[in-house]
Amino acid sequence: MNRKITPKTIRLHTVFAFLITFAVVMICAVILNQNQVKEEQMKAAFTAESTVNRIESQMNQYLVASDFMKNVVESGYVVTDNQFAQMATLLQDEEHVIEAFELAKDGLVSQVYPLEGNEEAIGLDMLTHPERRKEAQLAKESGQYTIAGPFELVQGGTGALLFDPIYMKDASGEETFWGFSLLVLNWDKFVDRLGLDSLENANYHYRIWKHSMSTDQDVSIAQCDDLDLTSALEVACKVPNDTWYFEIAARNGWLSANTVLADFVIALAIAFLAGIGFWQFEQQRYKDRVYAREIEKSAAKARLANEAKTRFLFNMSHDIRTPMNAIIGFSELLEEHITEREKVADYIQKIKSSSEFLLSLINDILEMARIESGKASLNPAPVNSRKLLESLEAVFEPTMRKKDLQYTCRLNINHDYVICDETKVREILLNVLGNSVKYTPDGGQISLIVTEIPSPKADCVSTRVIVEDTGIGMSEKYLPHIFEEFTRERTSTESKVVGTGLGLPIVKALVELMEGTIQVESELGKGTRTTIELTFPTASKEQIDFLHIQLPSDEKSDFAGRRILLAEDNDLNAEIAMTILEENGFLAERAEDGQICVEMVKNAKDRYYSLILMDIQMPNMNGYDAAREIRRLDGEKARIPIIAMTANAFEEDKKKALAAGMNAHIAKPFDLQVLLKTMEQVLSK
């Protein structure tokens, strides 16, 4: 299958071609320059090794002086202070790198030459001193000389100590530790003797360092003034019981800047030419295939539309036909048994139940369509969360009593009033609790636990809602698909439970719209646990007081003698509405469309109509335009209360109705109690 080509992919491919070509050319340049780099590094390594050899040679020179003292003591000769001074004078080097000779019996310095200026060293215990004991112990245990430092000497100045351990043989031939022959080295003079200046003259950067045993840190022995050890070589210099490291790097790098620049320019030029060529090639391919791609895109769009249509019809056919079959079937039975009161009541109840499920199915489909189209929005307002949660039990109480379900509700909340979209929160909880009620067998248990948890936002409250049941549960294989539209683990035929497969997808979409989280855990045959976490702002005292004022009154109004104008083009809907209105005391008149409605209001006397119930989709003039025309009339007629009563049931439809000048909005099919309560509120203002 050919890959899709777009101007963006052409640009990306061109960039890739440029980068790949540039990288290949640069790699070739690097390979070609390897010999030069190796040659320079070999020179540096030879220089470093020569310097290391000088260090080892100089160390051996000083060790000869230390070994002389050591041999004298090991021979059993008792050295007096005067004799020690004479021998030290003879062993002193010309450059005076050796600042002092010391003998330390049992690690305690007892003899020093010259004594003048070094009095502080007398009595110093090398085996216990914090800065010397590790190297002293190492020399004692290994029998090899060890260098300590550089560090501040007790007698002043900076220096290093060369510990040379001395062992004496007893009568049985056993060697026992006697002490140390020590050399105090002037560190600056020692470094000068190494001739490191020649490295800087040869355009090298260098550093000599060791790891201090006493401080457990790296200590610099010597380094150049302008230190830059990029791509440095490292040579190890072994000394007894220690290692010195020599790092060396070319001052101007192993390759000259001109060489690197030339390689870069050449690679850039070749890559640019390759990129231009590739871009022209891809552009030609793009032009040749634009038409074919558009045809393929149109065909794919049509195929996806057909697949979506087929999938929708396949998933919904059974659940739509089931309540429709019940409505039609019981309607026929109702007609046949119209005189049998008991059967008529039963058939009517079943028709109402099937109609409610069919309406729920349609509402779920429309709600999912709104969510997927991005039209769903929140309408936050102050809400008494405790009353909202406690009211859920009343919704399911008849079903739970019928199925003998044990229901537990625990509210662990400190803030009763929050700002949220009460309708959508209720929809979330009703869906989740409804699933538990539907899928929990008779005698089962359902629990609702609501707990406040720490909120990540200031002036907000976070709530964790857990709904748990002992229902039929879901298999582990099905759990990843629970939030997919129109999916059910068992059809209504298998489970004997009606449903659309849209409840949980709607819940998840609404929870995410509120920036919350939902998690479902379930085990087949054992039950389901749903955890939802939501965060809402807390209501202010003013908002809470206003909410109390807005609480609806339970008193019923008397509608007798009030005249209502019903704008409705559908005859059946008009007949139903007129009958209901008249049964509740209203005097009802009908207008078949929006234009007739406006004319009837114009021709009527002031205050003739108490209220207008306005359909939206009507011929000649829709409800929105009719409401606007009425609001433009003169006098009392322009202020007649108008309620939209329409199948346009979405939130944006309600906003359009209010924007057109209407006072309220009721969705069809309407709930009689909601209709009466809304009319009561509108008429009371």
BELZIWO-V182027 format. One record per run of one state. SS is the DSSP state (helix for helix, strand for strand, loop for the rest). FROM is the first residue (numbers start at 1). LEN is the number of residues. If there is no record, write none. Layout:
# BELZIWO-V182027
((SS | FROM | LEN) (SS | FROM | LEN))
This chain:
# BELZIWO-V182027
((loop | 1 | 6) (helix | 7 | 68) (loop | 75 | 6) (helix | 81 | 11) (loop | 92 | 6) (strand | 98 | 8) (loop | 106 | 2) (strand | 108 | 6) (loop | 114 | 5) (helix | 119 | 3) (loop | 122 | 3) (strand | 125 | 1) (loop | 126 | 7) (helix | 133 | 10) (loop | 143 | 3) (strand | 146 | 7) (loop | 153 | 5) (strand | 158 | 12) (loop | 170 | 5) (strand | 175 | 12) (helix | 187 | 7) (loop | 194 | 3) (helix | 197 | 5) (loop | 202 | 2) (strand | 204 | 8) (loop | 212 | 6) (strand | 218 | 6) (loop | 224 | 9) (strand | 233 | 7) (loop | 240 | 2) (strand | 242 | 9) (loop | 251 | 6) (helix | 257 | 80) (loop | 337 | 4) (helix | 341 | 32) (loop | 373 | 8) (strand | 381 | 4) (helix | 385 | 18) (loop | 403 | 3) (strand | 406 | 7) (loop | 413 | 4) (strand | 417 | 4) (loop | 421 | 1) (helix | 422 | 18) (loop | 440 | 5) (strand | 445 | 9) (loop | 454 | 6) (strand | 460 | 10) (loop | 470 | 6) (helix | 476 | 4) (loop | 480 | 12) (helix | 492 | 4) (loop | 496 | 7) (helix | 503 | 11) (loop | 514 | 3) (strand | 517 | 7) (loop | 524 | 3) (strand | 527 | 12) (loop | 539 | 2) (helix | 541 | 9) (loop | 550 | 13) (strand | 563 | 5) (loop | 568 | 3) (helix | 571 | 13) (loop | 584 | 3) (strand | 587 | 5) (loop | 592 | 2) (helix | 594 | 10) (loop | 604 | 7) (strand | 611 | 4) (loop | 615 | 8) (helix | 623 | 9) (loop | 632 | 3) (helix | 635 | 5) (loop | 640 | 1) (strand | 641 | 6) (loop | 647 | 4) (helix | 651 | 9) (loop | 660 | 4) (strand | 664 | 4) (loop | 668 | 4) (helix | 672 | 13) (loop | 685 | 1))
